[in-house]
Amino acid sequence: MLQYKMAHRSNTGPVRGLKLVTLLFALSPELLLPGAGVKLQGNGYDGLLVAINPQVPENLSLIANIKEMLTEASFYLFNATKRRVFFRTIQILIPATWTARNYSKVKQESYEKANVIVTEQNGVHGDDPYTLQHRGCGKEGKYIHFTPNFLLNDELIAGYGSRGRVFVHEWAHLRWGVFDEYSKDKPFYLNGRNEIQVTRCSSGITGVFVCEKGLCPHEDCIISKLFREGCTFLYNSTQNATASIMFMQSLPSVVEFCNASTHNHEAPNLQNQKCSLRSTWDVIADSSDFHHSLPMHGVELPPPPTFSLMQSGDKVICLVMDVSKKMAEADRLLRLQQAAELYLMQVVEVRTFVGIVTFGSKGEIRAQLQQMNSDDDRRRLVSYLPTSVSTKEEANTCAGVKRGFEVLEKRNGRADGSVMILVTSGADEHISNCLPSAVSSGVTIHSIALGSSAAGRLEELSHLTGGLKFFIPDKSNPNRLTDAFCRISSGTGDIFQQSLQLESVYETVPPQQQRTNPVTVDGAVGNDTVFQVTWQSSGPPEMAVLDPSGRKYNTSDFVINLAFRTASLRVPGTAKHGRWTYTLNNTHPSPQALEVTVVSRASSLAIYPATVEAFVERDSTHFPQPVIIYANVRKGLYPILNATVEATVEPEAGDPVVLQLLDNGAGADVIKNDGIYSRYFFSFPVSGRYSLTVRVRHSPSISTLAHSVPGSHAMYVPGYIANDNIQMNAPKQPGRRDVEEQWGFSRVSAGGSFSVQGVPAGPHPDMFPPCKITDLEAVKVEEDVILSWTAPGEDFDQGQATSYEIRMSKSLWRVRDDFDKAILVNTSELDPQQAGTRETFTFSPKLVTDELEPESDGEIQEIHMVYVAMRTVDHNSLKSAVSNIALVSLSTPPSSVPALSRDDLVLKGVLIAVGLIAIICLIMVAAHWTLNRKKRALKKENGTKLL
């Protein structure tokens, strides 16, 4: 932290400040920068951020249990990674809704930047800890989630294991991009020895099948590749196996990750599918963390983590807006006025303090901080927005930023925890002079670049402070600046207080014509609903809005601002749920460019509204490396399925590109039906900035929510076998059922900006291969093998490829590491379909079985397991990466009773022995009864003779 203090105290001018920032980047591009996430220094992780949602009721035991969990996790992680890493410093963000105590004040930390979030899970739908993994194997995930009940209810420890162990399981998902080694969809499989095995890792973990009446052989438990109702598999509580944490961290013996020698590569789990049958430890060892850290010497444990408790205070925002001569071009000032008005009147949350600064060559404070408690407060602040530009002044961004800091510091003497929204179009070459003060200020700076002339280093202010960054091309939809302002929230994580953008439409209406369009106000929103209409020339159009009950709002119901060319209709109370329509009638003699924005807030604390978060994998790329676009579509924490998600990408020059994002588990999408829709983008017309906007629509009466929260979960164990006794845990709470949304919904979200460099000026050869197939599956049906997968494209996940190359081998190493030397399967009659199509291919393994070479890696020859993989070729002979590896057993499945594993054989022997003993006992009882009967008959006969 010494660098921060130096930057804050430095009075030696911009040159030394610039050297300081240069030094920071020389050491590491993200070293010690707020908002940059967790950093590994030496063997210790610094900057892990845990945030509690404002909707969670105050409970100090929650803080204590978080500390206890992470302290245990640090030591468990240290040993599991062979003395390589531990947690050194951890920050816990306390919500402002809790009682203020002796907590530190936040700087750039916020709920939206947290690595770990603590929040409710929509009521009683389970307490599974999980990690949202939106990227592939070996890549970081988005966040870890815990419910308050998981952290407070000790009864759950029996099912999940200790909380520290669970955290390490989730940390491996988040940090290193490994996946679960169990499978709910495929709980067992047929291995290469023709034995039925439970999906697990390592395979040395033992257990038995249990039915409703107790222990039972597995043939009584399995039906159609699933567990029969009332059956399960329970593991022994005492084990010899030490792996794996990604399978069942709750077992006391499990203290490490599966490695190359213990990994079960036959198990049909996500780790094998997503990581090409590699062990979790192999993936972890390849991470950059382990490239830069060596095991600690000695036998001592590292110190326990140091915790910092911090709490956000009042929400404080300053708008810093460019009024230099560049703002006079392309209606930039008008668009800024229109966007800022909607932001102040609707988006800014109640009780927020807001100030306004403008800058040309000098900065000017137009409005000191004012709290937004009423519409009058909001209108008063709107009156301070700039109305003209300085036609001869160049932009001095640092002058505006400096004035912004002065405004923010008025509240508490420091600007820590505040937000600055910086809007500029000026080509300022000296913006680096204020980077050091931005780093040390504690302010999060969101930047909005207007036009291609905006300062090239503007985005660094956002990067250094953890802010969002946007780019608005001059030729773009005029609503894009409004979309950017609507995207900027308080960062508290309280979705019930945030304004949600339902619609953003721009169209040109010919003279004396009208346009009528629908917009849905769904059942979860309706409070503070506003229709804003803007125009670029002439006067306002005639406007009419019709609600679902038939009530009509006319032009006279709108509040019109002729100076800013805006008209706003605020729907009183809670807007009626259902289909609304609005009509715009151009009464002027020339065409009119009209924009409509509809925003609203949640209608009830009992129903989570649908939200969409749009973002890209990386902020910058170099041609021809593609960018992956993501849209996280959710209702609370639950993914929304079957939505239509469109991304619009706008370059500095050229036409916009519209892509449909998919949640199909193929191409750029890692996990199917996890609510994260994604797609590759590679149509780069020019180098420079690109803008992203995402629109989501969902039709009514379509299955909306997934059965449960997706992501990589720590396993809940239903029970154990302990001392030959069955010990069952409390039943796990059921997942959520599908919900039908009566009205459907629509959302719009600005996804920020990214930059692309190195795009050739003229025509260039094809440099985009098909994307990797990630969902290849293989099943044996009688004598054939049937492969299935999702078709990639000619270029990544778009278009139609030319051919497939399928190869197989009995050697995993050969298929994974030396694909070209594996046995080639004849695919001459297989033509690729359009990208996204589900494909199948059937072939007979007998055609190549004789060619399969003897194993060279020590595998037993009786194993009839074959590994199959494929790659795709386009018309320019560019080849995709090799697909995930599918396994198929060529042995004949058991017709009646499957071959038994060791545990099953022991169980069957016990059952047979018990049966034989029971039969012997029955024979002895029958013999004894017969003998006694004969004795009684003889005695009676003798008595009769005597008489």
N, C-alpha and C positions, 0 to 999 in steps of 0.2 A: 504493500500500500504506500510505500515511500514515494513512488512516482506521482501519486495523486497529490500528496502534500507539496511536493516540489512544484507541481503545476499550479496549485492554488496560491502558493506564496510568491511565485515568480513575478517580479516587477521589471524584468530586464528586457521587455519588449517581445515582439512577435518572433524574432529570429530564434531565441532560445526556446520559446514555446514550440516552434516547428521542429526543432531538433529533438525535443522531448518526445513528441508524437512519433517522429521518425524512429527514435530509439525503441519505443514501445513496439512498433511494427517489425523492427529488425529482430527483436528478441522472439516475438511470436505474433502473428497477425491478430490474435485475439487474446493475448496475454493480459490477464487482470482487468479486462474491460467489462464494465457493467452490462448485463444483458447478454454477455457472450456465452453463458452457460458454465457447466462444471469444467474445471481445468485440473489436470494432473500435474503436480509439481513434485519432483522426486518420486516418492511412493505414495503421497497423500493427495486425495481429492479435495479441492477447495471450491466453495461457492455452490454447493448443493442447496437448492431452494425448495422448501416445503411450504405450501400455501393452503390455508384453511378458508373455505368458501364462506362468504358473509351470511349465507342462509343456515349455516351450522350453528345450533345454540351454544352459548358460552359454556365451556366445561374445562376447567384447568387440568383435570385428569387427562384430557386429550393431549395437552402439551407434554405432560410427564411421560405418557406412554409413547409418544413419538420419540422423545429423547431416549427412552429405554430401548425401543425397537432399533433405532439407528446405532446406538452404542453396541448392542449385541451384534448387529449386522456388520459393523466394522471389523470386529475380531473374527467373525465367521468368514467374511470375505477375504481377510488377510490370509487365513489358513487355507481356504479353498483355492486361492490363486498362488499358493506356494510362496507365501511371504512377499508378494509383489505390491499389492495395493490395499489401502484402507481409507476411511473417511477422516479428514483432518478438521475441516470447518464446515458447519452446516447452519443455514439461516432458516428460521421458521417465521413465516409471515402471518401475523395475527390480524383478523379482519377488523375494520373500523367499527363494526357493530358490537364488538366486545368492549368491556370496561377498559378504559385507559389505565395502564399501570406503568411501571418503570421500564417500558419497552423503548428500544431505539427507534428513531424515525427512519422510514424507508428512504432510499435514494431512487435509483432506477428500477428497483425490484417491484414486481406486480404479480398478481394472480395469473395473468395470461402468459407470463414468462416462466412459471414454476416448472420444475422437473417432476415434482410430486404434488398432486392435489388431493385434498381431503374434502369430500362433499357427499351429500346424500345421493342415493341411486334410485330416484323416483319411487320412494316408498319402500315396500316390502319385497323387492325383487332380487334378493340375494345380496351377499356381502363379498363376492369374489374380488380379491385384489386382482388388478389386471394392468397390462401395459398396452397402450395403443401403438402398434407397429405399422407404419404406413410405407416403410421402405423395405428393401430386400435384405438378404442374409449379410451379416457383418456391418449393417448400417444402423445408426441410432434411431430410436423410436421417438414418439412425440411426448408422452408423459406417463407416469405411473399414477394409478388411482386407488385410494383406499376410502372405504366408508367410515364414518365415525363409529358405527357399531362394531366394525372389525377391530378398531383400535381400542375399544372400551370393553367389549364383551369377552371375558376370558374363556367362556365356554366354547368359543370357536377355535381355540388353540388346539383342541383335540383333533379337529378335522383338518386344519391347515398346517399344524406345526407351530413352533414359536414364531413370533412376529419378525424377529431378526432374520431367521432363515427364509421366511417368505419374502422379505425385502431383497435379500440377495438373489433369489429366484427372479424377481421382477427387475432388479438392477441389471442382470445379465441380458434380459430382453431389451431394456432401454438403452444401455450403453454400448453393448457389443453386438446386438442384432442377432441373437440366437433364438431358437424357437422351442416350444414345448415338446417333450419326448413321450408324452402320452397322447391318446387320441380318443375322444368321445365318439367320433363317427366310425372309427375302425378299432374297436377295443381288443380284437384279437386277429390273428392271421395264420396262414399255413406257411411254415418255414421250409427251408431247403431240404430238410430231412423228413418232410411229409408229416410234421407234427404241428398240432394246433398250439399256438403260443399266445399269451396275453401281451399286448403292445406295451413294452416297457424298455427302460434302459437304466442300468445294465440288465442283461438277461439273467444275471445271477441272483436277482431279487426274487424271492420265493413267496408262494401263497397258495391258496386253495379256492375252489369254487364253493359257493354257499347258496343253497336254495332256501325257500321259505321254511322248510323243516330242518335245516341244518346243513351239514356237509353233504356234498353230492358229487358224482363224477361229472366231468364237463359235458359229456354227451347229453346229459339231462338239462344243461343250462343254455345250450346254443341252438338257435333255430334261425335259419336263413341269414347267417352271418351276423346275427345280433344276439344279445342276451335275451333269454326268455324272461318274461315278466316275473318278477320276484326273485331273480337270480342275480348274483354279482360275483366278483372275485375279490377276496380279501387277502391282504398281504400279512405276512408274519411280522409282528412288531419287533422281533429280534432277528437281525440279518447279519450276514458276513460281508455283503457287498457294500462298498463305500461310495458308489455312484449310482444315480446322478442327481445333482441338485435341480436340473431342469425336468426331471421326472417326478420325484417325490421327496422334496426337501424335508418333509415331516418325519421321515424315518431317522431315528437317532444315529444309525450307522452311516448315513449319507453325509459325507463331509467334502466331497469334491465333484467336479464335473466329469462326465464321460470323456475318456480320451481315446486315442486310436486303438488301444488294446482292449478296452472295456466297452466300446461303443457297439450298440446293436443296430447295424445298418439295414437289417431286414425289417425292422419295425415300421409300420405305415404311419409315421407321425410327421408333423410339420417340419421338424428339424431336418429329417432326411429329405423331405420334398424340396424345401427351400434352400438347403445348403449342400445339395449334391452328395448326400449320404456321408458328409463329414461330421465328425464328432463336435460337440459343443466346445470342448477345450481347444481343438484345432482352430476353430473360428476365433475364439477369444485370444489365443496366442498370436494370431495374425493381426490383431488390432493395433492401432498406433499407440495405444496406452502401453502395450508390452514391448513395442519397439524402442521405447524411451525409458523403460524402467527395468532394473535388475532386482533380483530377490535381495531383501535386506539380510545383512549378515547377523550372526548370533542367534540366540534363542528367545530374546525378549520380545514381548508383544509391543505393538505401537501404542502411543498414548490414546486414551479415549477421545472421541470428537469434541471439539469446542462448539458450543451452540450460541447463536445470536438471535434473540427474540426481537422482532421489529413489528411495528404497527403503522399502517397508513393513517394520515390525518385527514384534514379537509381536502376535498378535491379542488385543485387550483390549476387554471389553464390560462395561457396567454396566446392570443393570436398575433403573430408577427408577419405583416404583409408588405410585399414589395409594391411601391408606387413609383418606381423609376420609369424612364422613358420606354423601356421594353414592354411595360404593362399596357401601353396604348395600342399595341398591335393585336390583331386577331380577336378583338372583343375580350381580351383577358381580364380587364378590370370588371367589366359587366358580369362575366361569368363568376368571378370571385365574389362580387357583391351578392349574386343570387345564391351561391352555395353557402356563403357565410351567414346570410340571413336565415336560411333553413336550419343551419347548424345551431345558431343562437336561439332561435325560436322553438326548436323541437328536439334536436339531438342532445344538447347539453342537459345533463341530469339535474334535477332540482337540488338546491342548496350548494351548487358548485360556484366557486369564485372565478370570474373571468375578467381579463383585462385585454386591451387592444393597443398594439404598437404598429406604426408604419415606418418604412425607411426608403429613402432614395440614396443620396450620398451621405445623409445623416439619419439617425434614428429619432423618432418622435413618439412620445407617449400620448395616445389619444384618449385612453380611458384607463384609470387605475382599477384595481380589482373590485368587482361588484358581485354580490351574491345573487344567484338566480332563484328567487322565491316566488315570483309571480310573473304573469305575462307583461305587466308594466315594466318590471325589471328587465325583461328580455327586450322589449321594444326600445327601452332607453339605451341599451347597449348597442342595438342595431343602428341607432342614430349616430353612433360614433364611427361606423364603418367608413372607409375612405370614399370620397365622391369624385376625386380627380387624380391625375398623375402628374409627376414633375417631368415635363417633356424634354428637359435638357440634362437631367441628372442620370448618372450611371448608378447601378445598384452597389451599395456597400453592405453586404449581408451581415458582416460582423458588427456593424453599427446597430443594425436592427436586433441582432441576438443580444448584444450588450444591454440595450434598453429593455428587452424582454426579461433578462435576468433581474434588472432593477425592479420591474413590476412584480415579479414573482417573489422577490425577497421582502416585499412590503408586508406580506402576511405574517411571517414568523421570524423575520430576520435572516432566514436562509431559504434557498429555493428547493431544498431536498424534497423529493416526492412529487414535484410539480410537473406539468406537461406544457410543452411549447409546440404550437403548430406553425411551421415556417413555410410560407408560400412565396415563391420567387420565380422570375423569368430572366433575371439578369445574368450576364456572363461575368461573374466576379472571380478574378484570378487570385484574390487574397483571402479566400474563405478558410484556408488552412491556418490563418492567424488565430482564429477563435476555437480551433479544435481542442487545445489544452484546457481552456476555461469550460468548454462544454463537458469534457470528461470529468472534471472535478466539481461541476455544479450540482450534481444530484438530480438534474432535470432530464426527463425523457423528451427528445426532440423528434417529432414527426415531420418529415419534409415532403413538400409537394412542388415538383418542378413543372412549370408551365412552358411548353414549347421547347424546341431543340436548342435554344441558345442559353438555357439555364446552366448555372455553374456546374462544371464537370465533377467537382468534389463535394457537391451538396449532400449526396447520400452518405458521405462519411460521418456527418454530424449525427445522422440517425443510427448508423452502424455502431458508432462509439458509445451511444447512450441507450441502445436497445429500442429505438423507435421504429415506426413504420415509414416506408418511403413510397411515394407515388409519382407517376409521370403522366401528364395530360398533354397529348399531342394537340396542336392547334386545329388540325383537321378532324379531330375525333368528335364523337357525339358530345354536344355541349353539356350533357348531363354528367359527364365523367368526373368533373370537378366536384359536383354535388355528391356523386357516389363515393368519392374519396373521403369527403368530410363525414358522410354517414358511417363509414367504416371505423372511424376513430372513436373508441369508447373510453370509459374511465379506467378500464383495466382492472376493476375490482372483482370481476367474475360474477357479479350479480346480474344475471340475464333478465330478471324481472324489472330492473330499473332501466335497462338499455332500450334505445329506440331501434326498431328493426325496419329495414327497407323492404317493402313489399313489391314495389314496382319502380321501374325507371324506363321511360319510353321517350323516344325522339322521332319525330317525323315531320316532313314538310307537307303542309296542307295547301292545295291550290286555292286561288281566290273563289269566294262564294261557294265553297264546299265545306263539308264537315267530316269528322272522324269520330267513330264511336268504338270504344274498347272496353273489355271487362277487366276487373281486378277482384281477386278473392280476399275477403277478410275472414281468415279461418278461425276456428273455435278457440284458439289459444291467445289471440291478440284482439285488439279493439279499443284499448284505452289510448287517449291522446292521438287519435288518428287524424292525419293531415293530408290533404291533396294539395300539392303545389304545382302551379302551371307557370311556366316562364316562356318568354318570347324574345327574339333578338332584334326585331324592328317593328315599326308601326305601333299601333295600340293593342290592347288586350283583345283576344277573341271572345266570342260569346261562349259561356261555359255552363254546363249542366251536369249534375251528378245525381244518379238514381240509386237508392239503397234497396236491399232485397225485399223490403215490404212495399215498395212503390213510392216512398217519400222522395220528393225531388228538391234538390238544392240548385238555385239559379245563380247567375252572375252576381246578383245583388247580395248573395250570401257570402261571397268571397271578400277577403281583405286585399285590396289592390294597392301595390306600391309602384306608381308610374315611373319613379326615378330608377328603381332597380328592375322594372319590367317583370314583376312577379305578382301572382294572385294566389292566395292561400285560403283553403276551406278547412276549418277545424271542426270535426264532427263532435257535437255535444255528447257528453257522457261516454258510454261504451258503444262503439259502432256495432250495428247489427251484423251478426255472422252470416256469411254467404256471399253470393255473387253481386258485386256492385258494377255499375257501368258509368262511364263518363263520356261526354260528348263535347268536342271542340269545334266551333263553327267560325271559319275565317271569313269575316265580313269585309275584309279589306280588298283593294283592287290588285294586290300583288301576292305571290305565294308567301306563306308564313312558316318559319321554322319554330315548331312548338315542342316543349318538353314537359313531361308529367312525371312527378315523383310522388309516391305514396309511402308514408311511414306510419308506424303504429308501435304501441307497447303492449306487453302482456296484459291480459284481461283479468287474470287471477293468479294468486300464488300457488294454487292447487294444480295448475296445468302448465307444464313446461312448453314454451313456444318452440317451433322449429327454427333452427339456426343454420347458417352456412358460413364457413370460414374458408376463404380461398387463399392459396399460397403456392409458391414454387419451391422446388427442391434446393435451389441455390440462387443467390442474388446475381451472379454473373457466370457467363460461360464463354468459351472460345469455339468458334466454328471449327469442325462440324459437330461438336458435342451437343446433344439435344438438351432441352429443359423439360423436366417433368412437372406438369401442372396438377395440383391437387385441389379438391373441394371436400371439406369435412362436413357432411350433412347429418344433423342430429336433432333429436327431440330430447332435451336433457342430455343424458349420457347414451341413450339408445340410438343406434344407427337407423336412418330412414332408407328403406329399400325401394327399388323400382321408381326412382325419381328420374326426371329428364333434366340433365345437367349440361349446360352449354357454357363454354369458356370463349370469350372474345379477346383476342390479342391484337393490340394496335402498335405498330412500329412508329418510329419518328417520321418515316416517309414510306408511303405505300398503303395498300388497302388492308383493312382489318381481316384477320383470319378467325373463323368460327370453328371450334372443335367440340364434339360431344364427348364428355368425360364418362368413363365406364367404371362400374364396380363389379367386374366379372372375374377377378382373380387372374387375369392374363395381361400380357404386354407390360405396361407400366404399373398396372394394378397388382398389388402383392397378395392381398387377402380378399376373397370373394365375400360380398355381403357384409362388409365391416363399416359401411357408411362413408368410406373415403373413396371418392370417384377420382380417376386420374387418367392421364394421357400424355404421350410424348408430343412435344412441340419442337419443330425443327425447320419450319418455313421462314428462314431469315432473309428478308430482302436486302437489308442494310445492317451495318454495324451501328450500335448506339443503344438508346433506351427503348424498352418495350413496356406497354401498360397491359394489365390483366383485369378483366371483370368477369364474374361468373353469375349466371342466372339459373335458378332452380325452379322447376315446376313439378307439381305432383297432382295427379288426377284423383278425384274422389273415388271411394270404394275400391281402391287398389291396396293390397297388403302393404302396410306402411312400416311398422316397427319389427325389428328382429326379435326372436324369441328371448334372447338374452344379450347383455352387453358384450360386444365382440372384443377381440384382443387376445393377448397371450396371458392365460390365467395360471395362478398357482392352484394345484389340484386340491380339491376337498375330498378327503378320504372317508368313505362311509363307515369304516370300522377296521379292526385288526384281529388277527389270531394271536392271542397272548396266552402262553402256558396251556395250549390245546383248547382254549376257550374262545368263543366268539364274543368280541366286545364291539358293539355297534355304537357309532356316534349319533348325535341328534340328526334327523333327516335334514338335508339341505333345503333351504327355501326354494320354491319353484321359480323358473324364469318367467318373463313376461309373455303374455299371449299377443298375437297380432291385433292391432287396433285399426279399424277403418275410419279414416277421416272423412266426415260427411261432406265437407266442402272442398277438399283439396287445399293446396296452399301454393304461394309463390314467394320467392326471396331473391334479392340481388345483393351481391357483395363485391366490393373492389378488392382485388388481390394484390395490390401494390405494383411495383415495377421491378424489372431485372434488366441487365445489360448484356449485350452480345458483342464480341470483338472478333476481328479477323474474317469478316464475311467478304468473299471476293467481289470486286466491283462489277464484273461482267458475268456471262454464263460460265458455269463451272461443272465439272464432271460429277456424276452421281457418287456421293460419299456416304450415303445413308443405307446401311444394311438392314435386313429384317431384324426385328427384336427377338430376343431369346424366348423360347417356349418354356413356360414355368409350370404348366399343369398337365404334363404328360402322365397318363395312367396306362397300365397294362393288366389285362385279365386273361386267364386261360379258359377257353370254352371248348370242351372235348379235346380235339387234337390241334386247335388253332389258338393263336394269340391275337387278341383284339386290342389295338392301341386307340386311345382317344386323347384329344388335345384341342386347344383353341388356336385357330389359324392366326399367325402373325401377318404382317403386310409386306409389300414390296419395300417400303421405307418404314422401318420400325413397326408400329402397329397400324399403319395406314396403307391402303391399296391391296394388291394381290400379288403374292410372290410367284416364282417360276417353278420351283421344284423343292422336294424334300430329300434329305439324306438320312437314312435310318441305319444304325449299326448296333450290333449286339455282341456280347461276350460273356463267358462265365467268370471273367476277371473284372472286378470292380475297378481296379487300377487301370486296366486297359481302356475301358469306356470313359473313365473320368479324366485320365491324364494323357492318354495316347489314342484319342478317338479315331484318328485316321487309320490305325492298324487293327481296329476291331472288325468283325465280320459284317460285310455290307449286305443289307436286305434289299431285294429287288423292289423298287418303287416306280417302275416305268409306267404303271397304269394309275399312279396317284398324282393328281393335279391339285395344287393348293387352291383353296377357295378364298373368298373375300375376307379380309382381316376381321376377326371377331366371330367368325363362323365356327361352330363346334364340328370337328372332323373326327372320322374313325378310319381305321385301316386294319384289315385282317390278313394275316400271313401264317403260313405253316412253319413252325420252327424246325420241323423234320428236314426241311430243305437245307438248313445250315447246321443242324446238330452234328452231323458227321465232320464238319469242318472246324468245330470248336476245338481249340487246341487244349492240351493238358494244362492244368493249372500250374503256375510258377510261383504262386504266393502262399503255398502251404495249405490251401483249402482241401477239405476231404472230398474225394472223388464221388462219393455217393450223393453229395449235394447236387440237386438238379436245379439250382437257381441261376437264372440268366438275367443279365443287366442289359437294358435297352435304353438308348438315347437317340436324339435326332437333332438336326439343324436344318435351317432353311436357306435357300439360295434365291437371289433375285436375278433379273434379266441381265445385269451387268456382272454376274458371277460373284457378287458380294455375299458373304456367308454370315449368318447369325452366330452368336455364341452357342455352344452345345447346350441342349435343354437340360432340365432336371432329369435324373436317372430313375427309370421305372424298373421294378423287379417283377419277375414272373417265375413261378415254379413249374417246371416241365414234368414233374412227377404226377402220377395219377392220384387225384384226391381220394381219400378213403370213402368207400361206398356206404358203409354203415357206421362202424365205430372207428373214429380216428385213432391214429397212433398216439400213444399217451406220453406226456412228458414225465420226468422223474417224480414230480409232486403227485401227478395223477396216478402213476403206477403205485406209489406208496398208499395213496388214498384207496385205490381199488383193492390192493392187497388187504388193507385193514377191513374194508367192507366185506370181502370174501371170507376172511377169517372169522369176522363177527357172525356172518351167515352160517358158516359151518358149525361154529359153537352153538348157535341157536338151534340148528337141526339136531345135533347130538343131544342137547338138553331136552328137546321135544321127544326124541326116541326114548331117553331114559325115563321121562315122566310117563310116557305111554306104557312102557314095560312095567314100571312100578305099579301103575294103576291096574293093569291086567293081572299081575301076580296077586295083588291084594284081593281082587275080585274072585280069583280062583280059590284063595284061602277061605274067604267067607262062604263060598258055595260048598266047599268040602266040610267045613265046620257045621253048616246047617244040615247036610246029609247025614253026618255022624249023629247029630242030635236026634234026628227023626228015627234012625235005627234004634237008638237007645230007648226011646219011648215005646 
